[in-house]
């Protein structure tokens, strides 16, 4: 999501740069992804860009042992209380 003023229509260019960064950092095999570019009138805390991602992280140990990474579930940690709420 891109924080956009009325009339701004180049959200795709902003998100394209993020896509290029992901590919530069992780390479085309690991960094391959799909994405969308959406303009928003306002984002929380006046941030410029918000990126949401779903990741699959596979430990080298999982691959080395031949385990199925999908079968291994990680419990999310509880979030600390937000002081601004």
N, C-alpha and C positions, 0 to 999 in steps of 0.2 A: 504494500500500500504506500502510495506517495502522497505526502501532504501537498495539496495543490491549490493555488489561487484560481478563482473563477476565470475560465478561458484557457488555462494551461492544458495542453493536449499532448504533451510529450512524456507521459509517464513511462511509456515503453522504452524510451532512450535511457531513463534513469535506471530501470530494472535491468536493461540489457547490460549495463556496466557491472551490476552485481553478478549477473550470470557469467560474464567474462572473468570476473575475479574468482568465482568458485572454480571455473575450469582451469585458470592459471594456478591456483593453489593446489587443487587435488588431481589435476589432469583429466583428460576426457573419459577415461574408464570409470574412475570413482566419482568425478564431479558431474557426470551426466545427470540432467534433471529436467523437470518440466516446471513451468512457472506461469504466473499471470501478473499483469500490471494494472492496478486499479488506482484511480485518483480519489482522494478523500478530502472533504472540505476542512477537516481538522483531525489531528491525531493526538493521543494523550501526551501530556507534558511537552507539547509543541515539537515533538520529534519530526524529522524530515521524512524518514523512510522507516517502515516497519516490514520486516521479512519474517514470514512464518515458514518453518521447515519441519519435515518429518525425516528422521535419519535412522539408518540401520548401521550400528557400529559393531563390527566383528573383531574380536580380539585375535591376535595371531595365534594365541593358545587354542582358541576354538577351532580355527582352521587346521592347525597342526594336529589336533587330536581327532579331527574328522567329525566333530559334533555338528549338529544342525543348529545354526544360529537362530532360526525362527523358534525352535523349541525352548531356547533359553530366555526366560522372562526376567526383566529387571524391574523391581518395584520402584516407582518414583519416590523421591524424598519429599516429605511435606515441606511446603513453603513457609518461611518465617512470616510472622505477622507484618503487615505493611504499616509503617508509621504514618503514612499520609492518608490512611482510611479513617 
